[in-house]
Amino acid sequence: MIGRDPLSVLLWAFLVLTGACQKPVELARRPNILLILADDVGREVLGSYGGTSYETPHLDHLATTGMRFDHSYSMPVCHPSRITLLTGRYPFQVGNPEWGTFPQTSETQTVAHSLRAAGYITAISGKWQLTLLKDDLDHPHRLGFDEYCLFGWHEGPRYYQPLIYQNGQQRDDDADRYGPEVYTDFLIDFIERNQDRRFFAFYSMALCHDVTDDLEAPVPFGPRGRYDNYAEMVAVMDKQIGRLVAAVNDLGLREKTLILFTTDNGTAKRSIITAEDGKLIREDVVSRLGEILVPGGKTELTDGGTRVPSIANWTGTVKKGALLEDLIDFSDFFPTLVELGGAKLPSGVSLPGKSFAPGLRGEPRVGRDWVFAEHKGKSWVRSRDWKLYRDGRLFHMASDSQEQRPVDAGARKGAAEARRSLETVLQNLFDTQVEATNSSPVNAPH
């Protein structure tokens, strides 16, 4: 114990001010964080959400031994979802950055930066899409990632014979490899090398997005003599997640690691399956939810495009088989990870999200009353039962989840009150200051 002489008192004050004498129990509750973001995967894909078209045993096991989210919402396409996830703010709040860019004013205000400042070592693997990496190989580092292994979006293949950049250089050892295995291997190696440190490992998966479609020539086929179909990509997605979880288990880190899975938007409507004479051939993606046929909803502001599967697993902390029914959107991940990591939010920045960390721990939580999504100038806010588009359309989602019948103010009990409440939310949201961005366009959305 530190004594009461002046030198000891000064030492004690220094430790308190620097945070070096945090209570051991508080330090012990700061987990490693493995954040997995799948690409183009709707709720109907996972068995744990009632999907019957595909086998997803590893993800289903994470759900049954952890927590499944019932009301988790993304943006309907990938780039805005990633902007929101990394900045904690909605795209319009950071100037609606052009596709394939990131607002320069927010580069030092990402969740990765906050966790680094709290002592975490950080890495990202898989999909970046926030710049053309060949033109800016330092971009992931500037956004707070100590290490990265990312495919060249709009630059080359992501699956077979992939074009991959790693920590500032193009890899030259993966010409005969399968991209998702490379991305997974990188993260497993990162976790193994940093098992004695707190880490934030972000697996921004290529799967289950189809192949790159805007290069001069079609990208190489896989061993089947064509591109993987959607069902085959789902199987590999689940397998790679299983490999990561097994690595965490083998290192004895499971009780120290929060595994958080979500997806950037709903399932794609169509997926590229082959190429003939240089022309890409697509097939529809339709999945079964129980016995109901569900077409892909990506790009739509409906539940099919924005209500995504999310799972949290943290052995010894998250209750087995739990269901989180709170409203969650992608702006909530930033404050949640900051709270769990004992980090700080960026100074001078107002974030719309709320931490759902207490919900993971089974503690009382003051949740949010609404969530938000936007796409191409259109947007909505919704509560659990009601959804209001900015163009004035109101839907009672509890009875019309497919949004077939807009509701007039007096047509249903509670409609007028719901409209007033959600109109106030929209008004307050869009009254927030919109930041300028120095981003410039790269390519059309894909």
N, C-alpha and C positions, 0 to 999 in steps of 0.2 A: 504493500500500500504506500502511496506517495505521502511523505511527511508534511509537516506544516511550516517548515523553514521557508524563507522567501524564494529560494531557488526552486524548491519543489512546487510552490504555489504557481510560479511563473510557468513551469513545465506543464502543470495540470491545465492552466488556462490555454496554453498553446495547443495541447491535445484536444481540448474541447472545441476550440475555434476551428481547427483543421479537420475535425470529424474523426480523428484517429482513435478516439476512445468511445466509439459507438458501442452500445450494449451488444454482447456476443449473440444474444438471441436475435437481434435485429440483423446482424451480419449473416447469421445462419439462414435467415428466411429469404435472402436474396438469391434467386435461382440462376443457374445457367438458363439461357433462352434459346430454344431451337424453334424458329418461326418458319413454317412451311406454307408457301403460297402456290397452289396449283393453278394452272392456266386453263380456262374454258371448261370448268367442271361445275355443273349444277347439282342441286340437292338430289335430283332423281337418279344420279349416278351411284351414290353410295348406298350400300345395303343397310347401313345403320339409319338411313333416312327413308327407308322403304323401297329403294331401288331394286329391281329384279332382273335387269338386263346384264349386269356385270358382277364379277366377283371382286370384292374389295376387302379381303380378310384382315389385312394389317390395319387399315383405317377403321374398320368396324371394331377391331379389338381395342384400338385407342379410345373409341367412343364408349364401349361397354365397361372399360376399366377407368374411364375418365368422365368428362362432361361434354354433352352435346348441346349446341346452341340452337334455339328454335327460331329466333328473330334476329338473324345476322344479315346485314345488307352492305353490298359493295356498290360501286358504280357499274354501269352495264357494259363497259369495255375496259381494257387492261390499263392503258396509260393513265387515265384519271384515277383509277383505283390505287396505282402505285404512287402517284403524287400525294394522295390523301394519306396513305399508309406511312410514307416517309416524313411528311411535314406535319401531320395532324390537322391539316386544314383542307377545306374543300377547294377544288380547282379554281372556282371563280374568286376565292379569297386570296389566291396567289397569282392573279392575273390571267387565268385560263391559259397556261403555257401551251404552245403549239405541240402537236404530236411529235414525240421523240425528243423533247427538250425538257429541261428542268429550270425553274426560276433561279437565277443567280443569287437573288437576294435571300434565298432560303438554303443555300448550299451548306452553311454552317449551323443550320437550325434543324437538322434532321434527328430522328430518333436514334440513329447510330452515333451521332455526335454526343447526344445526352448520355447514352450508356457508356461511351468511351470515357467521358469526363468522370463517370462514377467508378471507373476502374475495370470496365469490361474490355476484352479484346474482341474485335468485330470482324466478321467476314460475310461475304455474299457470294452465291454461286448460282449459275443458270442464266436467267433472263435479266437484262438491264433495261433496254429500250428507252433510256433517258438521254441518250446521245448516240452518235455514231462513234464507237470506241476508237476506231482507227484514227479519228481526228482529235481525240481527247482521251488519251489512255490514263490520265490522272483523275478523270471525273469521279469514279467510285471512291478513290481516296479522299477527294475533296468533300464528298458527302458523308465521310465519317467511317468508311470501311478500311480497316487495316490491311485486309487481304481480299482478293476477288478472283473468281474464275468464271468468265461470262462469254456467251457466244456472241458473235458479231451480228447484231440485229440489222437486217437489210444489207448485210455484207457478205454472208455466206450461209452454208447449211448449219442447222442446229442439231440435227440427229446423226445421220450417217455421213462420214467424212467431214466432221464439223470444223468450222472456223472459230477458234476459241482464243480469247485473250486472258492472260493470267498475270496479275500484278505488274502491268505495264508492258508486257511483251506478248507477241503472238506465239502460241504453243506450236511446236514442230513435231510432236510425238503422238498425235491423235488422228492421223490420216485414216487409219484402219479401225478406229474405235467408234463406239456408239455414244453420242453426246451425253445423254442422261447418266450413263455410268461414269463418265468423266466428272460431271458436276457432283455426283454423289461421292465418288472417291475423294475429291478435293475436300469436301466438308468433313468426311470421316477422318481424313488426315489432319485437318485443322483441329477437330475436337480432340484427337489423340495427342497432338502436340501441346494442346492447351488444357489438358484435363485437370491440371492443378491451379488453373486460373478461372475466373468467371468469364464466360464467353457468350456472345450474341452471334449465333449462326443463322443466317437468313438464306433459306433455300427457295429461291425464286424460280420455280420449275418451268422447264420448257413444255412439259406435258400438262394437258392433253391438246395443246394447240397444234394445228396441222403444219406442214412444212412451209418454209419461206416461198413466196409466190411471185416475187418481183425482181428476180435476178435475170441476167441476160439469157440464161438457159435453165431448165428445170434442175433442181438439186438431185444428187444421186439417190437411186432406190436403195432400199435395204435388202437383206438376204432373201426376202420373199419375191423379189423381182418387181416390187411396187412399193408404195408408201404404206406404213402401218395404218390400218383403219382405226376408228375411234375406240372400239372395244379393245383392240390390241394395245393402244396407248394407255387406256385405263389400267390394264393389267400391269404394264411396266411402271406406271406411276405408283401403284400400290406396292409393287416389289421394291422400288427404290426407297420409298418411305420405310418399308420394313427393314431394309439394310441400315438405314440411319438409326432407327430405334434399337436394332440389335447392337450397333456399335456403342450407343449410350449404355445399354444394359451390360455389355461385356466389360466396360470400363468402370462399372459400379457407380454410375452417375445418375441413375434414374430418379432417386429421391431428391437429387440436387438440381434437376433439370425440368423446366416447364417446356413441354412440347405443345405448340400451338399451331393448329392447321386451319387454313381457310382457303378460299379461291377468289380470283380477281373479278369474276363475273359468271354468268350462267353458261351453259353448254352452247357450243357453236351450232349454228343452224345447218351448216354444211362443212365437210372436211375433204381435203384433197386426197385422193386415193391412188392416182397414177398420172402418167403423162404419155400422150400419144402424139408423135410428130411435133414435139415441142409444146403441145397444148395440154394444160392441166385439166384433169377430170375430177369433178367433185361428186360426192354422194351425200344425201341428206342424213342428218344425225337425229334419230328418234329413239327415245329410251322409254322403258316401262317403269312407272311408279306404281307398284302393285300390279294391277291389270290395266292401268290407264296409260295410254300412249302419250308421251310428252315430247314434243319437238323442241329443239334447242332454242333458247331465248336470248342468247347473247345479242347485244346492241339495243334491246328493248328495255324500257323503263318499267316493265312489268315485274312481277315476282320471278318470272322465268329468267329474266336478265340480271336481277339485283339481289334476290333473296338466296343467299349462298350457304352451303354447309360450313360449319365451323366446329372444331373439336379442341378441347383443352385436356391435357393429361399431365399430371404431376403427382407421382406416386407418394402417398402419405399426406398430401395436402388437398388435392382435388378429390372429392368423394366419388367413388365408383358408381357408374350408372346415373350420374346426376344430369338434370336437364336445366339449363339456364334459359328462362323465358323472358328475360329482360330484352328491351330493344337495344341493339348494338349496330353501329355502323363503323366504317373504316377510320373515322376520326377518333374513335375510342381506343384504338390500339396504341397510339403514341402515349397518352397519359397512363394507360394500364402498364405498359412496359417500363415507363419511367418510375411509376410507384413501386413496382415489384423490384426494380433494380436499385432502389435507393438513390435515384438520379434526380436531376432538376429539369424542369421545363425551360425552354429558351426564354431568356429575359426579354421583356418588351413585346411579347407575342401573345395574343389572345387566341386560345384554342377552343373550338366548339365542342369537343368530345368530353366524355366522362370516363374515368377509370372503372373497369369492371373487375379489378383485382379483388375487392372484397367478395364478389360473387364466386370467384375461383376458390377462395379460402372458406367458403360457407359462412361468411360474416354478413351482417345486415348491410345493405347498400341502398343509397339513394340513387336510383337509376334515372334515366332520361325519359321524357314524355314523348319524344319524337325522334325520327331519323330522317336523313336527307340523301337524295341522289340527283345527279344532273348528267345531261348528255346533249351536246350540240345545241346549247341555248335553252333546252327544256329541262324542267326540274320538278321535284315534288318534295313535300314533307308528309310524313305519315305517323300516326299513332298505331297502337296494336290493331284497332278496329277501323280506322278511317285514313284515307289517303287523299290529299289535295294537291293537284297539279297547279303550277303557277299560272296556267291558262284558265283556271277557274273550275276545272272538272273535279268533282268530288265523288269518291267511291267508298262504299261500305265494304271493306275488305273481309270482314268477318262472315259476310254472306255472299260476296261477289269477288272472290279472289282472282277471277279471270278478267275483271274490269269490263263487264259487258253492259252495265246499266249505271250511268252517272246519276247521282242523287241530287234532286232539287232540295232547297233549304227546308221546305215544309213537308217533304215527301216521306220522311222517316224520322222516328223519334231520335232526338239527339243530333240530327244533321245540322241544324242551324248553329248549335253550340260548337260542334266539331269544326264547322267552317270558320267561325269567328276565331276560335283558338288557333287553328292551323294558319289562317291568314296572318295572324299576329306574329307567329313564328317566322313565316316567310318574309314579312316586312322587316322584322328585326335582323334576320340573316342578311338580307340584301342591302341593309343600311350600313353594314360593316364596311370598313375601308378596303377597297380593292387595291392590292399592291401592283406596281408596275413590274414587268419582267423584261429582262434583256434577252430572252430566248428567241431563237429564230427557227422557222419550220425546217423539217428534215424530209419527211415523206408523208404520204397519206396514211390514215389509220390502217393497221393490220395487226 
